[in-house]
Amino acid sequence: MFREYDLVDGGTLVYDVRTEHRAHLHREVKIGRQLLGFANITDWDKIRSELTRRGHGIGAIHQLPVFEGGL
């Protein structure tokens, strides 16, 4: 697993990316990702719009952490 950062209007969405080894491909492949939190927030309204656009519930704003100190 590793983190992926999506720079969007209003800040950064932080995701936990899940991978799985595929023997027939001889490599790891991305099988999914989960929103972990936020970073570098400048505008919560824009973050709310991005969450809606991406199909995330806007409650994530209140439930997920804000990672401090930049990326």
Backbone hydrogen bonds in HBPLUS format (Angstrom, degrees):
<---DONOR---> <-ACCEPTOR-->    atom                        ^
c    i                          cat <-CA-CA->   ^        H-A-AA   ^      H-
h    n   atom  resd res      DA  || num        DHA   H-A  angle D-A-AA Bond
n    s   type  num  typ     dist DA aas  dist angle  dist       angle   num
A0002-PHE N   A0017-VAL O   3.20 MM  15  5.32 151.3  2.29 136.8 145.4     1
A0017-VAL N   A0002-PHE O   2.69 MM  15  5.32 173.1  1.70 179.1 177.1     2
A0004-GLU N   A0015-TYR O   2.94 MM  11  5.09 153.1  2.01 135.5 142.3     3
A0015-TYR N   A0004-GLU O   2.85 MM  11  5.09 168.4  1.86 162.3 163.7     4
A0006-ASP N   A0013-LEU O   2.93 MM   7  5.12 166.8  1.95 152.1 155.9     5
A0013-LEU N   A0006-ASP O   2.92 MM   7  5.12 164.9  1.94 146.5 147.3     6
A0008-VAL N   A0011-GLY O   2.89 MM   3  5.57 166.1  1.91 157.0 160.8     7
A0011-GLY N   A0008-VAL O   3.12 MM   3  5.57 167.1  2.13 135.8 134.3     8
A0042-THR N   A0010-GLY O   2.83 MM  32  4.91 167.6  1.85 127.7 131.0     9
A0043-ASP N   A0010-GLY O   3.30 MM  33  4.38 161.8  2.34 120.7 116.9    10
A0012-THR N   A0039-ALA O   2.87 MM  27  5.05 141.6  2.02 162.2 159.2    11
A0039-ALA N   A0012-THR O   2.99 MM  27  5.05 144.3  2.12 141.1 145.0    12
A0014-VAL N   A0037-GLY O   2.94 MM  23  5.22 173.4  1.95 141.5 139.3    13
A0036-LEU N   A0014-VAL O   2.70 MM  22  5.51 164.6  1.73 150.9 155.4    14
A0037-GLY N   A0014-VAL O   3.29 MM  23  5.22 153.3  2.37 138.3 138.6    15
A0016-ASP N   A0034-GLN O   2.81 MM  18  5.23 162.0  1.84 153.2 156.9    16
A0034-GLN N   A0016-ASP O   2.89 MM  18  5.23 152.1  1.96 142.7 151.5    17
A0018-ARG N   A0032-GLY O   2.78 MM  14  5.29 169.6  1.79 147.8 151.4    18
A0031-ILE N   A0018-ARG O   2.83 MM  13  5.73 169.9  1.84 150.8 154.3    19
A0020-GLU N   A0029-VAL O   2.97 MM   9  5.53 145.7  2.09 145.5 156.0    20
A0029-VAL N   A0020-GLU O   2.93 MM   9  5.53 157.0  1.98 141.1 146.3    21
A0022-ARG N   A0027-ARG O   2.92 MM   5  5.79 171.1  1.93 156.9 158.1    22
A0025-LEU N   A0022-ARG O   2.99 MM   3  5.41 143.5  2.12 109.7 120.6    23
A0026-HIS N   A0022-ARG O   2.86 MM   4  5.98 124.8  2.16 144.9 161.3    24
A0026-HIS N   A0023-ALA O   3.13 MM   3  4.83 136.1  2.33  91.9 104.5    25
A0038-PHE N   A0065-PRO O   2.98 MM  27  6.45 154.0  2.04 151.3 159.5    26
A0067-PHE N   A0038-PHE O   2.67 MM  29  6.00 161.4  1.70 177.0 170.8    27
A0047-ILE N   A0043-ASP O   3.19 MM   4  6.54 151.8  2.27 144.4 152.7    28
A0048-ARG N   A0044-TRP O   2.86 MM   4  6.08 160.3  1.90 150.9 155.7    29
A0049-SER N   A0045-ASP O   3.07 MM   4  6.36 152.6  2.15 142.1 149.0    30
A0050-GLU N   A0046-LYS O   2.99 MM   4  6.29 153.6  2.07 145.3 152.3    31
A0051-LEU N   A0047-ILE O   2.89 MM   4  6.20 158.2  1.94 156.7 162.6    32
A0052-THR N   A0048-ARG O   3.08 MM   4  6.33 161.7  2.11 149.1 153.4    33
A0053-ARG N   A0049-SER O   2.92 MM   4  6.12 162.6  1.95 148.9 154.1    34
A0054-ARG N   A0050-GLU O   2.97 MM   4  6.12 144.8  2.10 145.7 154.4    35
A0056-HIS N   A0051-LEU O   2.81 MM   5  4.89 150.3  1.89 156.8 151.2    36
A0055-GLY N   A0052-THR O   3.10 MM   3  5.13 159.5  2.14 104.3 110.7    37
A0060-ALA N   A0057-GLY O   3.22 MM   3  6.00 168.9  2.23 117.7 121.1    38
A0061-ILE N   A0058-ILE O   3.14 MM   3  5.91 160.7  2.18 119.0 122.8    39
A0062-HIS N   A0059-GLY O   2.91 MM   3  5.49 141.0  2.06 114.5 124.0    40
A0063-GLN N   A0059-GLY O   3.14 MM   4  6.37 134.2  2.36 142.2 155.1    41
A0064-LEU N   A0060-ALA O   2.92 MM   4  5.43 162.2  1.96 147.2 146.9    42
